[in-house]
Amino acid sequence: MGIKILQQSKSQKQKAEAYIFFAKAADMGNLKAMEKMADALLFGNFGMQNITAAIQLYESLAKEGSYTAQNALGFLSSYGIGMEYNQAKALIYYTFGSAGGSMMSQMILGYRYLSGINVLQNCEVALNHYKKVADYIADKLEKSEGIPVEKVRLTERPENLSSNSEILDWDIYQYYKFLAERGDVQIQKALYYFLKAAKAGSANAMAFIGKMYLEGNAAAPQNNATAFKYFSMAASKGNAIGLHGLGLLYFYGKGVPVNYAEALKYFQKAAEKGWPNAQFQLGFMYYSGSGVWKDYKLAFKYFYLASQSGQPLAIYYLAEMYATGTGVLRSCRTAVEKRLKFLKRRRCIQWHFSYGIELPFKDIHLARRLYDMAAQTSPDAHIPVFFALMKLETVHLLQDILFFNQFTMRWKWMKLDNTLGPYWDLFVIGLIIVVLIFLLRNRYG
């Protein structure tokens, strides 16, 4: 109940209600609810931050075999947040977390072995950890026939459409697909606009409608015949998405008998128009020998072409080819790079955090600690760390002033990057330097 409310909540009040349900479930011993409450205590959701209590709850969960708790304790140990800074202990937590099924722990261990952080550098071990995560994500993608974001023009400004609905892109289609998965009524609007655009002659809209009926949702119940109809309409106009859709129907035998020759024909036509999903399908056919003789060189060619447009499964299979030396010279390093690119493309499991680039939440005190560690590591870091701390303290001061204002609730935490631009800190530093030069000139001039 709590998770459903949290997913559908649009206000802080609704989210707070969800956490009340989590708290009740946690009191009854529900492990998932306890994990949610531990996360809330750690990250300070709704002003309830208590790192000590979070650690106690994580430790209790870890004894019950919770890989989420093992991963969290590994993170806290590795940065010394609320507990002793201990990389060896963190490694143990991450190892137990990965053994329990934590994809985040797998990612972190992969990065540690790749970079040699508190372990002997070992590309093969790193490759194995990344493979487990990549296989998990690829399996989900293949089951859902996941499509990467590709921006396309929905309509070429027909006379009878208003300016507000002139252009829709693949991002919007993916957004409506997400709404449909949540059971959101907005999907009805998506179908309405797609039908309107299709009636005006938009081939992309026809293809999108075909895709909606192929997958099925509340507005467009799954119907292979209707999908075939709209894909055919789009394909008759030379639309790559429609051609690819027909290829899928023939490849999987949805509404028509399985016909690899027809699938190959439509995939080739769509691939010639640069559609990356069709390029991937061609690569897969040659890689697996589905309806054609296995040809790893052609498979590599089409996977590579699709990967250039960011097609995630194409990147995944390229990594597999490099990892096993199938059709190419085996290269552990290249395989790791491809798997990392695949995982980054899917933004899986808080990518930046797992890869060691960015923390999953903003913590002023932790940021100070990390800056101090950087300054101690290298003398060259003192000046950049000084300026970074200046920015950090400025942000912290403004946050305290704006967020904790006691006189009005209208004050909100102002996102300076959005308000003044991403380089506002450089502007302030430049301004300080100008003021210092001016003061020095007045004093010694």
Sequence and secondary structure as in RCSB ss.txt:
>XXXX:A:sequence
MGIKILQQSKSQKQKAEAYIFFAKAADMGNLKAMEKMADALLFGNFGMQNITAAIQLYESLAKEGSYTAQNALGF
LSSYGIGMEYNQAKALIYYTFGSAGGSMMSQMILGYRYLSGINVLQNCEVALNHYKKVADYIADKLEKSEGIPVE
KVRLTERPENLSSNSEILDWDIYQYYKFLAERGDVQIQKALYYFLKAAKAGSANAMAFIGKMYLEGNAAAPQNNA
TAFKYFSMAASKGNAIGLHGLGLLYFYGKGVPVNYAEALKYFQKAAEKGWPNAQFQLGFMYYSGSGVWKDYKLAF
KYFYLASQSGQPLAIYYLAEMYATGTGVLRSCRTAVEKRLKFLKRRRCIQWHFSYGIELPFKDIHLARRLYDMAA
QTSPDAHIPVFFALMKLETVHLLQDILFFNQFTMRWKWMKLDNTLGPYWDLFVIGLIIVVLIFLLRNRYG
>XXXX:A:secstr
 HHHHHHH  SHHHHHHHHHHHHHHHHTT HHHHHHHHHHHHHTGGG   HHHHHHHHHHHHHTT HHHHHHHHH
HHHHTSSS   HHHHHHHHHHHHHHT HHHHHHHHHHHHHTSSS   HHHHHHHHHHHHHHHHHHHHHHT     
   S    TTS GGGS   HHHHHHHHHHHHHT THHHHHHHHHHHHHHTT HHHHHHHHHHHHH  SSS   HH
HHHHHHHHHHHTT HHHHHHHHHHHHHTSSS   HHHHHHHHHHHHHTT HHHHHHHHHHHHHTSSS   HHHHH
HHHHHHHTTT HHHHHHHHHHHHHTSSS   HHHHHHHHHHHHHHTTTTSHHHHHTSS SS  HHHHHHHHHHHH
HH GGGHHHHHHHHHHHHHHHHHHHHHHT SS TT     HHHHH TTHHHHHHHHHHHHHHHHHHHHH 
